Amino acid sequence: MQKPDLVAIETIEDRIYVIRGKKVIIDKDLADLYGVDTKQLNRQVRRNLERFPDDFMFYLNKEEADILKCQNGTSSWGGKRKLPMVFTEQG
């Protein structure tokens, strides 16, 4: 029997931010943890919105995204045209 891949707690903790008073993880980081493309993750979420409660995720506004980029020092989103989606700990 093959053991599932485990992720160190520190790896996850380093990707958690508090936005709008909620602990969240950016779509890019969540996709990375699952080993899928961000585009694929977001597409699947949009196709299955009825399965997710309202407090599961939200899009950052431009100001929040700019602040997050400043905190990270550089943009980890490359040339991303859409504002990032973030997922709450309820998700």
LINHU-V493690 format. One record per residue. N is the residue number from 1. RES is the residue in one small letter. SS is DSSP state (h for helix, s for strand, l for the rest). PHI is phi in radians with two decimals (none if undefined). OMEGA is omega in whole degrees, 0 to 359 (none if undefined). Layout:
N_RES_SS_PHI_OMEGA, N_RES_SS_PHI_OMEGA
This chain:
1_m_l_none_183, 2_q_l_-1.56_179, 3_k_l_-1.36_177, 4_p_l_-1.21_177, 5_d_l_-1.18_179, 6_l_l_-1.88_179, 7_v_l_-1.99_180, 8_a_l_-1.10_180, 9_i_h_-0.95_181, 10_e_h_-1.07_179, 11_t_h_-1.09_180, 12_i_h_-1.32_182, 13_e_h_-1.01_180, 14_d_l_-1.19_183, 15_r_l_-1.87_181, 16_i_s_-1.71_179, 17_y_s_-2.17_173, 18_v_s_-1.86_180, 19_i_s_-2.31_182, 20_r_l_0.99_178, 21_g_l_1.35_180, 22_k_s_-2.12_174, 23_k_s_-1.36_183, 24_v_s_-2.38_173, 25_i_s_-2.24_183, 26_i_s_-1.24_181, 27_d_h_-0.91_181, 28_k_h_-1.09_181, 29_d_h_-1.21_179, 30_l_h_-1.14_178, 31_a_h_-1.06_179, 32_d_h_-1.07_179, 33_l_h_-1.10_179, 34_y_h_-1.51_179, 35_g_l_1.29_178, 36_v_l_-2.20_176, 37_d_l_-1.28_178, 38_t_h_-1.02_180, 39_k_h_-1.02_180, 40_q_h_-1.15_178, 41_l_h_-1.03_183, 42_n_h_-1.13_179, 43_r_h_-1.09_181, 44_q_h_-1.15_178, 45_v_h_-1.13_180, 46_r_h_-1.08_180, 47_r_h_-1.25_185, 48_n_l_-2.18_184, 49_l_h_-0.98_182, 50_e_h_-1.14_180, 51_r_h_-1.47_187, 52_f_l_-1.93_176, 53_p_l_-1.17_183, 54_d_h_-1.03_183, 55_d_h_-1.55_182, 56_f_h_-1.31_185, 57_m_s_-2.81_173, 58_f_s_-2.80_176, 59_y_s_-1.57_173, 60_l_l_-1.25_171, 61_n_l_-1.50_185, 62_k_h_-1.04_180, 63_e_h_-1.08_179, 64_e_h_-1.09_180, 65_a_h_-1.11_179, 66_d_h_-1.12_179, 67_i_h_-1.10_180, 68_l_h_-1.10_178, 69_k_h_-1.09_179, 70_c_h_-1.12_180, 71_q_h_-1.11_181, 72_n_h_-1.49_179, 73_g_l_1.53_177, 74_t_l_-2.48_178, 75_s_l_-1.34_176, 76_s_l_-1.59_183, 77_w_l_-1.74_179, 78_g_l_1.03_182, 79_g_l_-1.72_184, 80_k_l_-1.00_183, 81_r_l_-1.57_180, 82_k_l_-1.61_175, 83_l_l_-1.24_183, 84_p_l_-1.15_172, 85_m_s_-1.62_176, 86_v_s_-2.15_182, 87_f_s_-2.01_182, 88_t_s_-1.44_179, 89_e_l_-1.18_175, 90_q_l_-1.18_179, 91_g_l_-1.34_none
